[in-house]
Amino acid sequence: MKTKLTRMTSILLAMLFLIAMFPMQALALENGGAGGSEAGELQWICVSGTHSWDDGVVTTAATCTGTGVRTFTCTLCGTTKTENIAALGHAFGEWTVTTEPTCGNPGERRRVCANDPTHVEVEVIPATGVHVPGELIPGTAATCTEAGTADHYVCQQCGANIDGEGKIINITVPATGHTLVPTAAVAATCTTAGNSAYWTCSECGKYFSDANGETEIAADSWIIAASTSAMQTVKPRSQQTAGSLQQPDTAGLPSRKAMTSPTSS
């Protein structure tokens, strides 16, 4: 009896020792406890809700705009808990110009987030509005029919025609048009050639049949040959038959009387 009492006292003291060591925890025997424990396996159960948490592991990573999750596990009972991880926010690097702006076209620059390279910020760079001239291009003189060009520069960025101050200009110099000098018509005679009226451009030397310079003609095309239509061939009298003696055409000639009459004083 004394021996049994001694054993019970020893067990009681041992239990009191365990309780003193772990005042908020106790051992329990469960059949298939949490965490997939085998039937009859002893495991700690935190009876007062006081757990011994580990440092936790990130089970869902936080992103620039989304929260993450860190999961903690009790080292005694295996219970888990979670805490949110604040969103990281963007961490953009330096701007990189991807398209240089020109005088007339905007450019572009970008920067990439260090936390997530798929996050790219794009910004438009305004056009400079300043033309970049190249070498001076001498103008060409206008002619009667062809337009000329003024002295100018060409912008090396946009190809526009500009002046020395970088302003866009119209370089076309209109054609001058013909400067026509008229030549009056002259009737042909029996012995002298005549000409039709024509006009000559004093600038280009071309000839025209009209005062507006619309119809160009070839040189000497205005010449009218001497006329022989007023001359009449008279057969010798020996070749003329009686009653049909051919008399010369005296129309327009002075009469014999007028030729022999004395000049009035």
Secondary structure as UniProt FT lines:
FT   HELIX           2..21
FT   TURN            23..24
FT   STRAND          25..31
FT   TURN            34..36
FT   STRAND          39..46
FT   TURN            47..48
FT   STRAND          57..60
FT   STRAND          68..74
FT   TURN            75..77
FT   STRAND          80..85
FT   STRAND          96..99
FT   STRAND          107..113
FT   TURN            117..118
FT   STRAND          120..125
FT   STRAND          148..149
FT   STRAND          152..155
FT   TURN            156..158
FT   STRAND          161..162
FT   TURN            164..165
FT   STRAND          172..173
FT   STRAND          180..183
FT   STRAND          194..195
FT   STRAND          198..201
FT   TURN            202..204
FT   STRAND          207..208
FT   TURN            211..212
FT   STRAND          216..217
FT   TURN            219..222
FT   STRAND          223..224
FT   TURN            229..230
FT   HELIX           237..239
FT   TURN            242..243
FT   TURN            251..252
FT   HELIX           256..260
//
